[in-house]
Amino acid sequence: EKNEFGPLLAHAPYILNLASYKDSIYKMSKGILEEDYKMLNSISIPYFNFHPGNHVGKGKEYGIQRIADALNEIISGNENTMILLETMSGKGTEIGKTFEELRMIIDRIKYSELIGVCLDTCHIYSAGYDIVNNLDGVLNEFDEVIGLSRLKAIHLNDSMMEYNSHKDRHAKIGEGVIGLDTIRNIINHPNLKNLPFYLETPNELDGYEYEIKLLRNMYESKCNS
């Protein structure tokens, strides 16, 4: 049975940048991530999600190796909390705009069994993965490159920006270019429906209440039809 709230997922601060070439930023980011990771393990939080980082002009390969080096220093292999790399929209010099980039990070982690992925619907649509017209194709590609077994959580967001825009602008559910039909397909897809979904839409509490009711109704009506 679907857990309507899902397991707790913690987020690293977005100011962190493990791909930075500046030692001060890199060391600060690694230190904060390590401290938070230890704390989350101590209270048994299942997932710790973060944005991989920005290479800031040093190149994708440099950024990917920098991220992997930091994670290899942070992860001992004895943790209970899994670190989730988030799919990104590809703005600026972001790492993680393609499944291949995330795979390259995972392949360089010693204890890669403690690395998963959080798929952000707004981000991947903006990055050029057409979940509106070809959701099955996108998920098949994810499975081929990374493996669906590593997909642990979904950030469920609509998008203000068009497909392949490489811009990160979240929209309320049903009020963006992704739309309600696609959102319905996502929450009811057999490869996704039992994963935890987390809203990052631009809302206040009453807006989130409305969206949760909307999504619950779409999920139940689909399953009961």
N, CA and C atoms as a LAMMPS dump frame, in Angstrom:
ITEM: TIMESTEP
0
ITEM: NUMBER OF ATOMS
675
ITEM: BOX BOUNDS ff ff ff
-5.0000000000000000e+02 5.0000000000000000e+02
-5.0000000000000000e+02 5.0000000000000000e+02
-5.0000000000000000e+02 5.0000000000000000e+02
ITEM: ATOMS id mol type element x y z
1 1 1 N 0.839 -1.189 0
2 1 2 C 0 0 0
3 1 3 C 0.874 1.24 0
4 2 1 N 0.468 2.228 -0.755
5 2 2 C 1.249 3.451 -0.857
6 2 3 C 1.26 4.192 0.475
7 3 1 N 2.455 4.589 0.899
8 3 2 C 2.586 5.455 2.069
9 3 3 C 2.269 6.869 1.623
10 4 1 N 1.216 7.469 2.147
11 4 2 C 0.751 8.741 1.59
12 4 3 C 1.686 9.893 1.913
13 5 1 N 2.545 9.737 2.891
14 5 2 C 3.493 10.787 3.211
15 5 3 C 4.911 10.427 2.775
16 6 1 N 5.24 9.144 2.788
17 6 2 C 6.562 8.723 2.374
18 6 3 C 7.585 8.908 3.486
19 7 1 N 8.768 8.315 3.315
20 7 2 C 9.815 8.465 4.325
21 7 3 C 10.358 9.889 4.34
22 8 1 N 10.92 10.258 5.474
23 8 2 C 11.49 11.592 5.592
24 8 3 C 12.699 11.736 4.68
25 9 1 N 12.795 12.89 4.045
26 9 2 C 13.91 13.202 3.174
27 9 3 C 14.45 14.559 3.577
28 10 1 N 15.743 14.617 3.889
29 10 2 C 16.368 15.879 4.271
30 10 3 C 17.083 16.475 3.065
31 11 1 N 17.186 17.8 3.038
32 11 2 C 17.831 18.509 1.944
33 11 3 C 19.071 19.234 2.44
34 12 1 N 20.164 19.087 1.705
35 12 2 C 21.328 19.912 1.986
36 12 3 C 21.049 21.334 1.512
37 13 1 N 21.615 22.344 2.167
38 13 2 C 21.405 23.729 1.717
39 13 3 C 21.87 23.913 0.272
40 14 1 N 21.104 24.662 -0.497
41 14 2 C 21.424 24.843 -1.912
42 14 3 C 22.707 25.642 -2.126
43 15 1 N 23.2 26.324 -1.073
44 15 2 C 24.43 27.096 -1.221
45 15 3 C 25.662 26.206 -1.31
46 16 1 N 25.522 24.93 -0.991
47 16 2 C 26.663 24.028 -1.054
48 16 3 C 27.091 23.8 -2.495
49 17 1 N 28.402 23.668 -2.716
50 17 2 C 28.908 23.378 -4.052
51 17 3 C 30.135 22.482 -3.948
52 18 1 N 29.904 21.174 -4.057
53 18 2 C 30.997 20.211 -3.985
54 18 3 C 31.834 20.175 -5.253
55 19 1 N 31.397 20.858 -6.312
56 19 2 C 32.157 20.884 -7.56
57 19 3 C 33.045 22.113 -7.672
58 20 1 N 33.044 22.969 -6.675
59 20 2 C 33.77 24.232 -6.747
60 20 3 C 35.287 24.024 -6.782
61 21 1 N 35.973 24.839 -7.57
62 21 2 C 37.434 24.804 -7.611
63 21 3 C 38.041 25.669 -6.509
64 22 1 N 37.216 26.468 -5.845
65 22 2 C 37.701 27.313 -4.756
66 22 3 C 37.759 26.488 -3.472
67 23 1 N 38.944 26.353 -2.926
68 23 2 C 39.129 25.487 -1.766
69 23 3 C 38.261 25.892 -0.587
70 24 1 N 38.077 27.194 -0.389
71 24 2 C 37.287 27.648 0.762
72 24 3 C 35.837 27.184 0.635
73 25 1 N 35.259 27.311 -0.565
74 25 2 C 33.876 26.88 -0.796
75 25 3 C 33.772 25.361 -0.737
76 26 1 N 34.734 24.69 -1.346
77 26 2 C 34.739 23.225 -1.373
78 26 3 C 34.822 22.656 0.039
79 27 1 N 35.738 23.166 0.843
80 27 2 C 35.915 22.658 2.203
81 27 3 C 34.697 22.971 3.072
82 28 1 N 34.146 24.182 2.902
83 28 2 C 32.949 24.533 3.668
84 28 3 C 31.785 23.62 3.292
85 29 1 N 31.587 23.401 1.995
86 29 2 C 30.488 22.56 1.517
87 29 3 C 30.636 21.134 2.022
88 30 1 N 31.84 20.61 1.908
89 30 2 C 32.088 19.24 2.359
90 30 3 C 31.883 19.121 3.867
91 31 1 N 32.33 20.124 4.618
92 31 2 C 32.186 20.091 6.062
93 31 3 C 30.735 20.12 6.503
94 32 1 N 29.932 20.988 5.873
95 32 2 C 28.512 21.07 6.213
96 32 3 C 27.8 19.776 5.855
97 33 1 N 28.083 19.254 4.664
98 33 2 C 27.439 18.017 4.224
99 33 3 C 27.795 16.86 5.157
100 34 1 N 29.056 16.777 5.543
101 34 2 C 29.491 15.696 6.421
102 34 3 C 28.837 15.788 7.791
103 35 1 N 28.773 16.978 8.333
104 35 2 C 28.152 17.177 9.642
105 35 3 C 26.67 16.817 9.604
106 36 1 N 25.964 17.29 8.572
107 36 2 C 24.541 16.984 8.441
108 36 3 C 24.313 15.487 8.222
109 37 1 N 25.174 14.87 7.43
110 37 2 C 25.03 13.449 7.127
111 37 3 C 25.17 12.61 8.402
112 38 1 N 26.127 12.948 9.24
113 38 2 C 26.299 12.229 10.502
114 38 3 C 25.078 12.398 11.4
115 39 1 N 24.545 13.622 11.439
116 39 2 C 23.379 13.884 12.273
117 39 3 C 22.17 13.108 11.771
118 40 1 N 21.955 13.091 10.454
119 40 2 C 20.81 12.387 9.878
120 40 3 C 20.904 10.887 10.118
121 41 1 N 22.117 10.348 10.05
122 41 2 C 22.294 8.929 10.358
123 41 3 C 21.954 8.633 11.804
124 42 1 N 22.298 9.543 12.677
125 42 2 C 22.072 9.311 14.104
126 42 3 C 20.593 9.264 14.46
127 43 1 N 19.759 9.902 13.63
128 43 2 C 18.314 9.883 13.895
129 43 3 C 17.556 9.073 12.835
130 44 1 N 18.304 8.298 12.046
131 44 2 C 17.739 7.329 11.089
132 44 3 C 16.825 7.958 10.036
133 45 1 N 17.255 9.075 9.453
134 45 2 C 16.547 9.649 8.308
135 45 3 C 16.954 8.85 7.069
136 46 1 N 16.006 8.307 6.308
137 46 2 C 16.366 7.403 5.209
138 46 3 C 17.157 8.054 4.069
139 47 1 N 16.794 9.307 3.699
140 47 2 C 17.379 9.919 2.513
141 47 3 C 17.89 11.328 2.794
142 48 1 N 19.007 11.648 2.152
143 48 2 C 19.616 12.977 2.252
144 48 3 C 19.859 13.458 0.824
145 49 1 N 19.053 14.42 0.385
146 49 2 C 19.075 14.866 -1.003
147 49 3 C 19.908 16.148 -1.154
148 50 1 N 20.685 16.236 -2.25
149 50 2 C 21.386 17.485 -2.494
150 50 3 C 21.641 17.701 -3.984
151 51 1 N 21.822 18.983 -4.338
152 51 2 C 22.198 19.361 -5.701
153 51 3 C 23.691 19.077 -5.869
154 52 1 N 24.081 18.312 -6.894
155 52 2 C 25.488 17.906 -6.997
156 52 3 C 26.49 19.061 -6.985
157 53 1 N 26.215 20.137 -7.728
158 53 2 C 27.141 21.269 -7.708
159 53 3 C 27.325 21.902 -9.074
160 54 1 N 28.132 22.957 -9.111
161 54 2 C 28.434 23.696 -10.344
162 54 3 C 29.946 23.75 -10.54
163 55 1 N 30.398 23.421 -11.746
164 55 2 C 31.845 23.419 -11.983
165 55 3 C 32.405 24.817 -12.247
166 56 1 N 31.55 25.805 -12.453
167 56 2 C 31.915 27.216 -12.586
168 56 3 C 33.051 27.419 -13.592
169 57 1 N 32.899 26.773 -14.752
170 57 2 C 33.843 27.002 -15.839
171 57 3 C 35.023 26.059 -15.897
172 58 1 N 35.163 25.183 -14.919
173 58 2 C 36.305 24.257 -14.908
174 58 3 C 36.05 22.984 -15.708
175 59 1 N 34.814 22.798 -16.167
176 59 2 C 34.51 21.646 -16.991
177 59 3 C 33.794 20.537 -16.247
178 60 1 N 32.978 19.808 -16.999
179 60 2 C 32.15 18.744 -16.419
180 60 3 C 32.995 17.677 -15.728
181 61 1 N 34.059 17.228 -16.366
182 61 2 C 34.886 16.168 -15.805
183 61 3 C 35.49 16.601 -14.472
184 62 1 N 35.953 17.819 -14.401
185 62 2 C 36.532 18.346 -13.157
186 62 3 C 35.473 18.334 -12.051
187 63 1 N 34.29 18.86 -12.367
188 63 2 C 33.234 18.946 -11.37
189 63 3 C 32.788 17.59 -10.872
190 64 1 N 32.635 16.647 -11.774
191 64 2 C 32.208 15.301 -11.403
192 64 3 C 33.227 14.643 -10.477
193 65 1 N 34.505 14.774 -10.797
194 65 2 C 35.537 14.174 -9.955
195 65 3 C 35.596 14.842 -8.59
196 66 1 N 35.399 16.137 -8.576
197 66 2 C 35.417 16.895 -7.323
198 66 3 C 34.288 16.409 -6.396
199 67 1 N 33.096 16.237 -6.956
200 67 2 C 31.951 15.751 -6.187
201 67 3 C 32.219 14.345 -5.654
202 68 1 N 32.731 13.481 -6.528
203 68 2 C 33.003 12.099 -6.131
204 68 3 C 34.054 12.034 -5.029
205 69 1 N 35.087 12.855 -5.144
206 69 2 C 36.14 12.861 -4.119
207 69 3 C 35.565 13.238 -2.756
208 70 1 N 34.703 14.261 -2.74
209 70 2 C 34.108 14.7 -1.48
210 70 3 C 33.23 13.607 -0.877
211 71 1 N 32.389 12.987 -1.695
212 71 2 C 31.497 11.948 -1.189
213 71 3 C 32.28 10.74 -0.686
214 72 1 N 33.373 10.421 -1.343
215 72 2 C 34.194 9.298 -0.884
216 72 3 C 34.851 9.589 0.46
217 73 1 N 35.091 10.848 0.762
218 73 2 C 35.628 11.218 2.06
219 73 3 C 34.549 11.234 3.139
220 74 1 N 33.32 11.504 2.731
221 74 2 C 32.217 11.635 3.686
222 74 3 C 31.59 10.288 4.033
223 75 1 N 31.43 9.41 3.037
224 75 2 C 30.722 8.139 3.23
225 75 3 C 31.694 7.06 3.716
226 76 1 N 31.42 6.482 4.862
227 76 2 C 32.293 5.445 5.424
228 76 3 C 31.866 4.042 5.021
229 77 1 N 30.601 3.895 4.606
230 77 2 C 30.066 2.583 4.252
231 77 3 C 29.241 1.957 5.355
232 78 1 N 29.212 2.607 6.523
233 78 2 C 28.465 2.072 7.671
234 78 3 C 27.172 2.836 7.938
235 79 1 N 26.81 3.738 7.045
236 79 2 C 25.658 4.602 7.285
237 79 3 C 24.336 3.9 6.985
238 80 1 N 23.267 4.448 7.581
239 80 2 C 21.905 4.006 7.29
240 80 3 C 21.217 4.944 6.304
241 81 1 N 21.686 6.171 6.224
242 81 2 C 21.078 7.177 5.36
243 81 3 C 21.68 7.108 3.966
244 82 1 N 20.826 7.098 2.962
245 82 2 C 21.276 7.107 1.576
246 82 3 C 21.343 8.539 1.06
247 83 1 N 22.414 8.874 0.366
248 83 2 C 22.552 10.185 -0.258
249 83 3 C 21.941 10.135 -1.649
250 84 1 N 21.052 11.087 -1.924
251 84 2 C 20.392 11.153 -3.228
252 84 3 C 20.929 12.325 -4.034
253 85 1 N 21.393 12.036 -5.243
254 85 2 C 21.788 13.07 -6.191
255 85 3 C 20.538 13.531 -6.926
256 86 1 N 20.318 14.831 -6.98
257 86 2 C 19.113 15.344 -7.628
258 86 3 C 19.36 15.629 -9.102
259 87 1 N 18.4 15.267 -9.944
260 87 2 C 18.47 15.633 -11.362
261 87 3 C 18.296 17.145 -11.492
262 88 1 N 19.113 17.761 -12.352
263 88 2 C 19.135 19.214 -12.442
264 88 3 C 18.664 19.699 -13.819
265 89 1 N 18.345 20.985 -13.899
266 89 2 C 17.805 21.561 -15.138
267 89 3 C 18.893 21.917 -16.136
268 90 1 N 20.128 22.09 -15.672
269 90 2 C 21.229 22.408 -16.568
270 90 3 C 21.496 23.892 -16.735
271 91 1 N 21.025 24.689 -15.807
272 91 2 C 21.312 26.128 -15.894
273 91 3 C 22.78 26.376 -15.535
274 92 1 N 23.371 27.313 -16.235
275 92 2 C 24.763 27.637 -15.958
276 92 3 C 25.687 26.447 -16.122
277 93 1 N 26.468 26.157 -15.083
278 93 2 C 27.436 25.055 -15.142
279 93 3 C 27.059 23.908 -14.209
280 94 1 N 25.767 23.714 -14.015
281 94 2 C 25.286 22.65 -13.136
282 94 3 C 25.735 21.266 -13.593
283 95 1 N 26.11 20.457 -12.652
284 95 2 C 26.357 19.031 -12.866
285 95 3 C 25.066 18.276 -12.534
286 96 1 N 24.699 17.322 -13.365
287 96 2 C 23.518 16.51 -13.093
288 96 3 C 22.354 16.792 -14.016
289 97 1 N 22.617 17.477 -15.126
290 97 2 C 21.543 17.772 -16.078
291 97 3 C 21.223 16.58 -16.966
292 98 1 N 22.122 15.597 -17.011
293 98 2 C 21.866 14.375 -17.772
294 98 3 C 22.01 13.164 -16.852
295 99 1 N 21.347 12.085 -17.222
296 99 2 C 21.472 10.85 -16.464
297 99 3 C 22.915 10.349 -16.497
298 100 1 N 23.594 10.595 -17.636
299 100 2 C 24.972 10.146 -17.775
300 100 3 C 25.887 10.824 -16.755
301 101 1 N 25.659 12.111 -16.496
302 101 2 C 26.491 12.815 -15.52
303 101 3 C 26.304 12.238 -14.122
304 102 1 N 25.071 11.923 -13.761
305 102 2 C 24.816 11.317 -12.456
306 102 3 C 25.459 9.934 -12.369
307 103 1 N 25.39 9.186 -13.452
308 103 2 C 26.011 7.855 -13.491
309 103 3 C 27.515 7.946 -13.297
310 104 1 N 28.124 8.972 -13.908
311 104 2 C 29.569 9.159 -13.784
312 104 3 C 29.971 9.424 -12.332
313 105 1 N 29.133 10.153 -11.607
314 105 2 C 29.404 10.361 -10.181
315 105 3 C 29.277 9.051 -9.425
316 106 1 N 28.169 8.352 -9.644
317 106 2 C 27.903 7.096 -8.931
318 106 3 C 29.027 6.091 -9.141
319 107 1 N 29.52 5.997 -10.375
320 107 2 C 30.56 5.021 -10.702
321 107 3 C 31.873 5.289 -9.983
322 108 1 N 32.044 6.497 -9.478
323 108 2 C 33.303 6.856 -8.816
324 108 3 C 33.201 6.792 -7.286
325 109 1 N 32.044 6.382 -6.786
326 109 2 C 31.846 6.302 -5.34
327 109 3 C 32.158 4.89 -4.847
328 110 1 N 33.006 4.773 -3.85
329 110 2 C 33.404 3.463 -3.334
330 110 3 C 32.202 2.7 -2.81
331 111 1 N 31.42 3.356 -1.964
332 111 2 C 30.235 2.7 -1.396
333 111 3 C 29.006 3.183 -2.161
334 112 1 N 28.945 2.814 -3.418
335 112 2 C 27.889 3.327 -4.292
336 112 3 C 26.508 2.792 -3.934
337 113 1 N 26.463 1.75 -3.097
338 113 2 C 25.163 1.247 -2.646
339 113 3 C 24.451 2.276 -1.768
340 114 1 N 25.182 3.294 -1.308
341 114 2 C 24.585 4.341 -0.487
342 114 3 C 24.275 5.598 -1.294
343 115 1 N 24.281 5.458 -2.613
344 115 2 C 23.96 6.578 -3.502
345 115 3 C 22.713 6.244 -4.315
346 116 1 N 21.728 7.127 -4.285
347 116 2 C 20.528 6.994 -5.102
348 116 3 C 20.271 8.287 -5.847
349 117 1 N 19.095 8.386 -6.441
350 117 2 C 18.734 9.561 -7.237
351 117 3 C 17.345 10.045 -6.84
352 118 1 N 17.191 11.358 -6.754
353 118 2 C 15.888 11.999 -6.628
354 118 3 C 15.583 12.686 -7.952
355 119 1 N 14.499 12.308 -8.576
356 119 2 C 14.125 12.856 -9.876
357 119 3 C 13.18 14.04 -9.682
358 120 1 N 13.599 15.21 -10.153
359 120 2 C 12.778 16.412 -10.069
360 120 3 C 12.098 16.622 -11.421
361 121 1 N 10.762 16.612 -11.431
362 121 2 C 10.023 16.669 -12.692
363 121 3 C 10.231 17.984 -13.441
364 122 1 N 10.27 19.086 -12.703
365 122 2 C 10.54 20.38 -13.337
366 122 3 C 11.926 20.383 -13.951
367 123 1 N 12.904 19.919 -13.199
368 123 2 C 14.289 19.953 -13.657
369 123 3 C 14.511 19.118 -14.915
370 124 1 N 14.022 17.87 -14.913
371 124 2 C 14.335 17.025 -16.072
372 124 3 C 13.605 17.497 -17.33
373 125 1 N 12.409 18.052 -17.169
374 125 2 C 11.712 18.585 -18.34
375 125 3 C 12.488 19.775 -18.909
376 126 1 N 12.97 20.638 -18.037
377 126 2 C 13.773 21.78 -18.475
378 126 3 C 15.117 21.342 -19.032
379 127 1 N 15.607 20.183 -18.582
380 127 2 C 16.897 19.677 -19.056
381 127 3 C 16.803 18.999 -20.411
382 128 1 N 15.577 18.726 -20.888
383 128 2 C 15.426 18.122 -22.206
384 128 3 C 14.938 16.691 -22.206
385 129 1 N 14.357 16.251 -21.087
386 129 2 C 13.743 14.926 -21.029
387 129 3 C 12.224 15.105 -21.123
388 130 1 N 11.638 14.628 -22.215
389 130 2 C 10.244 14.942 -22.523
390 130 3 C 9.276 14.009 -21.799
391 131 1 N 9.056 14.299 -20.522
392 131 2 C 8.134 13.488 -19.721
393 131 3 C 6.68 13.744 -20.091
394 132 1 N 6.401 14.8 -20.845
395 132 2 C 5.027 15.097 -21.264
396 132 3 C 4.595 14.168 -22.39
397 133 1 N 5.433 14.01 -23.391
398 133 2 C 5.071 13.212 -24.564
399 133 3 C 5.68 11.818 -24.581
400 134 1 N 6.669 11.575 -23.722
401 134 2 C 7.357 10.283 -23.784
402 134 3 C 7.879 9.872 -22.411
403 135 1 N 6.971 9.785 -21.454
404 135 2 C 7.365 9.417 -20.089
405 135 3 C 8.011 8.038 -20.053
406 136 1 N 7.43 7.07 -20.76
407 136 2 C 7.999 5.725 -20.768
408 136 3 C 9.41 5.737 -21.336
409 137 1 N 9.62 6.512 -22.389
410 137 2 C 10.943 6.586 -23.004
411 137 3 C 11.973 7.177 -22.058
412 138 1 N 11.581 8.205 -21.32
413 138 2 C 12.491 8.831 -20.354
414 138 3 C 12.848 7.84 -19.249
415 139 1 N 11.854 7.12 -18.737
416 139 2 C 12.118 6.159 -17.675
417 139 3 C 12.948 4.977 -18.176
418 140 1 N 12.728 4.578 -19.412
419 140 2 C 13.556 3.514 -19.994
420 140 3 C 15.008 3.969 -20.102
421 141 1 N 15.201 5.227 -20.506
422 141 2 C 16.555 5.764 -20.604
423 141 3 C 17.206 5.833 -19.228
424 142 1 N 16.437 6.262 -18.236
425 142 2 C 16.955 6.294 -16.861
426 142 3 C 17.389 4.893 -16.433
427 143 1 N 16.561 3.918 -16.739
428 143 2 C 16.859 2.543 -16.345
429 143 3 C 18.126 2.043 -17.033
430 144 1 N 18.298 2.369 -18.302
431 144 2 C 19.469 1.922 -19.053
432 144 3 C 20.751 2.583 -18.564
433 145 1 N 20.658 3.861 -18.199
434 145 2 C 21.862 4.604 -17.825
435 145 3 C 22.192 4.448 -16.34
436 146 1 N 21.188 4.576 -15.481
437 146 2 C 21.416 4.571 -14.032
438 146 3 C 20.848 3.323 -13.367
439 147 1 N 19.65 2.928 -13.789
440 147 2 C 18.951 1.804 -13.17
441 147 3 C 17.828 2.298 -12.282
442 148 1 N 16.62 1.843 -12.543
443 148 2 C 15.465 2.289 -11.763
444 148 3 C 15.571 1.903 -10.29
445 149 1 N 16.382 0.919 -9.979
446 149 2 C 16.553 0.527 -8.57
447 149 3 C 17.199 1.645 -7.754
448 150 1 N 17.863 2.571 -8.408
449 150 2 C 18.495 3.7 -7.703
450 150 3 C 17.56 4.897 -7.566
451 151 1 N 16.413 4.859 -8.224
452 151 2 C 15.463 5.967 -8.126
453 151 3 C 14.667 5.807 -6.836
454 152 1 N 14.885 6.708 -5.884
455 152 2 C 14.332 6.552 -4.544
456 152 3 C 13.268 7.576 -4.181
457 153 1 N 13.189 8.691 -4.919
458 153 2 C 12.242 9.746 -4.553
459 153 3 C 11.965 10.634 -5.758
460 154 1 N 10.805 11.306 -5.712
461 154 2 C 10.399 12.221 -6.774
462 154 3 C 10.104 13.591 -6.174
463 155 1 N 10.722 14.627 -6.711
464 155 2 C 10.279 15.996 -6.457
465 155 3 C 9.225 16.313 -7.509
466 156 1 N 7.986 16.402 -7.078
467 156 2 C 6.864 16.565 -8.003
468 156 3 C 6.532 18.046 -8.15
469 157 1 N 6.9 18.613 -9.282
470 157 2 C 6.694 20.035 -9.527
471 157 3 C 6.264 20.253 -10.971
472 158 1 N 5.432 21.257 -11.173
473 158 2 C 5.18 21.723 -12.527
474 158 3 C 6.286 22.718 -12.874
475 159 1 N 6.311 23.193 -14.119
476 159 2 C 7.385 24.079 -14.562
477 159 3 C 6.84 25.324 -15.241
478 160 1 N 7.417 26.472 -14.909
479 160 2 C 7.06 27.711 -15.587
480 160 3 C 7.729 27.829 -16.957
481 161 1 N 8.821 27.095 -17.148
482 161 2 C 9.631 27.245 -18.353
483 161 3 C 9.379 26.115 -19.343
484 162 1 N 9.593 26.403 -20.608
485 162 2 C 9.331 25.438 -21.66
486 162 3 C 10.33 24.278 -21.629
487 163 1 N 9.952 23.235 -22.332
488 163 2 C 10.802 22.05 -22.495
489 163 3 C 12.188 22.445 -23.017
490 164 1 N 13.225 21.848 -22.43
491 164 2 C 14.611 22.024 -22.861
492 164 3 C 15.112 23.46 -22.701
493 165 1 N 14.515 24.207 -21.782
494 165 2 C 14.894 25.605 -21.572
495 165 3 C 16.152 25.75 -20.725
496 166 1 N 16.488 24.714 -19.969
497 166 2 C 17.616 24.726 -19.033
498 166 3 C 17.485 25.848 -18.003
499 167 1 N 16.243 26.09 -17.591
500 167 2 C 15.97 27.073 -16.551
501 167 3 C 15.142 26.419 -15.457
502 168 1 N 15.414 26.806 -14.231
503 168 2 C 14.803 26.167 -13.057
504 168 3 C 13.764 27.102 -12.456
505 169 1 N 12.501 26.932 -12.895
506 169 2 C 11.418 27.754 -12.378
507 169 3 C 10.222 26.854 -12.075
508 170 1 N 10.045 26.519 -10.81
509 170 2 C 8.958 25.628 -10.422
510 170 3 C 7.609 26.346 -10.521
511 171 1 N 6.583 25.58 -10.862
512 171 2 C 5.216 26.099 -10.907
513 171 3 C 4.327 25.214 -10.044
514 172 1 N 3.196 25.754 -9.657
515 172 2 C 2.214 24.975 -8.901
516 172 3 C 1.681 23.842 -9.776
517 173 1 N 1.255 22.771 -9.133
518 173 2 C 0.752 21.603 -9.844
519 173 3 C -0.432 21.989 -10.733
520 174 1 N -0.289 21.694 -12.039
521 174 2 C -1.349 21.977 -12.997
522 174 3 C -1.346 23.385 -13.548
523 175 1 N -0.413 24.232 -13.098
524 175 2 C -0.379 25.62 -13.544
525 175 3 C 0.841 25.931 -14.399
526 176 1 N 1.542 24.898 -14.836
527 176 2 C 2.731 25.09 -15.65
528 176 3 C 2.636 24.351 -16.964
529 177 1 N 3.768 24.246 -17.661
530 177 2 C 3.791 23.642 -18.993
531 177 3 C 3.791 22.115 -18.95
532 178 1 N 4.06 21.518 -17.786
533 178 2 C 3.984 20.058 -17.666
534 178 3 C 2.527 19.618 -17.624
535 179 1 N 1.733 20.234 -16.773
536 179 2 C 0.281 20.027 -16.786
537 179 3 C -0.22 18.841 -15.995
538 180 1 N -1.529 18.882 -15.73
539 180 2 C -2.153 17.869 -14.878
540 180 3 C -2.15 16.475 -15.49
541 181 1 N -2.317 16.371 -16.798
542 181 2 C -2.348 15.05 -17.418
543 181 3 C -1.035 14.31 -17.191
544 182 1 N 0.063 15.025 -17.356
545 182 2 C 1.372 14.4 -17.141
546 182 3 C 1.596 14.093 -15.671
547 183 1 N 1.196 15.006 -14.8
548 183 2 C 1.329 14.752 -13.362
549 183 3 C 0.553 13.498 -12.977
550 184 1 N -0.653 13.351 -13.525
551 184 2 C -1.462 12.155 -13.256
552 184 3 C -0.733 10.905 -13.747
553 185 1 N -0.142 10.98 -14.926
554 185 2 C 0.59 9.833 -15.468
555 185 3 C 1.792 9.474 -14.595
556 186 1 N 2.455 10.483 -14.075
557 186 2 C 3.639 10.25 -13.251
558 186 3 C 3.268 9.565 -11.941
559 187 1 N 2.273 10.079 -11.231
560 187 2 C 1.969 9.517 -9.905
561 187 3 C 1.312 8.142 -9.993
562 188 1 N 0.829 7.783 -11.179
563 188 2 C 0.213 6.475 -11.352
564 188 3 C 1.049 5.507 -12.183
565 189 1 N 2.232 5.942 -12.603
566 189 2 C 3.078 5.073 -13.419
567 189 3 C 3.56 3.893 -12.574
568 190 1 N 3.504 2.675 -13.102
569 190 2 C 3.872 1.496 -12.3
570 190 3 C 5.299 1.53 -11.766
571 191 1 N 6.208 2.235 -12.435
572 191 2 C 7.582 2.325 -11.953
573 191 3 C 7.802 3.462 -10.951
574 192 1 N 6.761 4.282 -10.744
575 192 2 C 6.913 5.454 -9.882
576 192 3 C 5.92 5.505 -8.732
577 193 1 N 4.764 4.898 -8.882
578 193 2 C 3.628 5.136 -7.986
579 193 3 C 3.896 4.776 -6.53
580 194 1 N 4.829 3.882 -6.271
581 194 2 C 5.117 3.49 -4.893
582 194 3 C 6.312 4.225 -4.289
583 195 1 N 6.863 5.174 -5.037
584 195 2 C 7.946 5.994 -4.508
585 195 3 C 7.378 7.155 -3.699
586 196 1 N 8.142 7.712 -2.774
587 196 2 C 7.685 8.918 -2.073
588 196 3 C 7.749 10.134 -2.996
589 197 1 N 6.71 10.969 -2.943
590 197 2 C 6.64 12.197 -3.724
591 197 3 C 6.717 13.39 -2.777
592 198 1 N 7.509 14.387 -3.17
593 198 2 C 7.692 15.587 -2.357
594 198 3 C 7.403 16.821 -3.209
595 199 1 N 6.605 17.721 -2.672
596 199 2 C 6.258 18.948 -3.375
597 199 3 C 7.277 20.044 -3.077
598 200 1 N 7.716 20.727 -4.137
599 200 2 C 8.566 21.909 -4.002
600 200 3 C 7.957 23.073 -4.792
601 201 1 N 6.664 23.13 -4.788
602 201 2 C 5.961 24.146 -5.566
603 201 3 C 5.923 25.474 -4.807
604 202 1 N 5.787 26.597 -5.522
605 202 2 C 5.774 27.916 -4.87
606 202 3 C 4.448 28.193 -4.178
607 203 1 N 4.308 27.669 -2.982
608 203 2 C 3.037 27.706 -2.254
609 203 3 C 3.208 28.128 -0.81
610 204 1 N 2.094 28.55 -0.223
611 204 2 C 1.966 28.644 1.226
612 204 3 C 1.262 27.371 1.692
613 205 1 N 1.008 27.245 2.991
614 205 2 C 0.45 26.011 3.524
615 205 3 C -0.897 25.654 2.909
616 206 1 N -1.77 26.661 2.676
617 206 2 C -3.073 26.344 2.096
618 206 3 C -2.932 25.842 0.669
619 207 1 N -1.928 26.333 -0.037
620 207 2 C -1.676 25.853 -1.394
621 207 3 C -1.209 24.413 -1.415
622 208 1 N -0.341 24.062 -0.467
623 208 2 C 0.099 22.673 -0.373
624 208 3 C -1.059 21.758 0.013
625 209 1 N -1.927 22.234 0.891
626 209 2 C -3.094 21.445 1.275
627 209 3 C -3.955 21.141 0.057
628 210 1 N -4.162 22.153 -0.785
629 210 2 C -4.953 21.961 -1.996
630 210 3 C -4.279 20.952 -2.921
631 211 1 N -2.964 21.096 -3.117
632 211 2 C -2.261 20.202 -4.04
633 211 3 C -2.276 18.756 -3.542
634 212 1 N -2.108 18.57 -2.247
635 212 2 C -2.127 17.212 -1.698
636 212 3 C -3.485 16.554 -1.92
637 213 1 N -4.564 17.308 -1.713
638 213 2 C -5.905 16.771 -1.971
639 213 3 C -6.087 16.457 -3.444
640 214 1 N -5.617 17.353 -4.3
641 214 2 C -5.722 17.152 -5.745
642 214 3 C -4.991 15.884 -6.173
643 215 1 N -3.768 15.725 -5.707
644 215 2 C -2.958 14.571 -6.084
645 215 3 C -3.536 13.273 -5.514
646 216 1 N -4.023 13.338 -4.29
647 216 2 C -4.619 12.149 -3.683
648 216 3 C -5.835 11.688 -4.483
649 217 1 N -6.644 12.628 -4.92
650 217 2 C -7.827 12.287 -5.711
651 217 3 C -7.445 11.707 -7.071
652 218 1 N -6.417 12.262 -7.694
653 218 2 C -5.976 11.744 -8.99
654 218 3 C -5.399 10.351 -8.845
655 219 1 N -4.669 10.134 -7.792
656 219 2 C -4.059 8.828 -7.562
657 219 3 C -5.136 7.786 -7.273
658 220 1 N -6.058 8.07 -6.395
659 220 2 C -7.099 7.126 -6.032
660 220 3 C -8.037 6.856 -7.188
661 221 1 N -8.446 7.887 -7.942
662 221 2 C -9.371 7.678 -9.052
663 221 3 C -8.74 6.838 -10.129
664 222 1 N -7.438 7.008 -10.35
665 222 2 C -6.738 6.209 -11.347
666 222 3 C -6.678 4.759 -10.93
667 223 1 N -6.345 4.545 -9.645
668 223 2 C -6.168 3.173 -9.161
669 223 3 C -7.475 2.416 -9.061
670 224 1 N -8.553 3.149 -8.853
671 224 2 C -9.843 2.48 -8.651
672 224 3 C -10.652 2.314 -9.933
673 225 1 N -10.09 2.826 -11.03
674 225 2 C -10.853 2.737 -12.288
675 225 3 C -10.663 1.389 -12.959
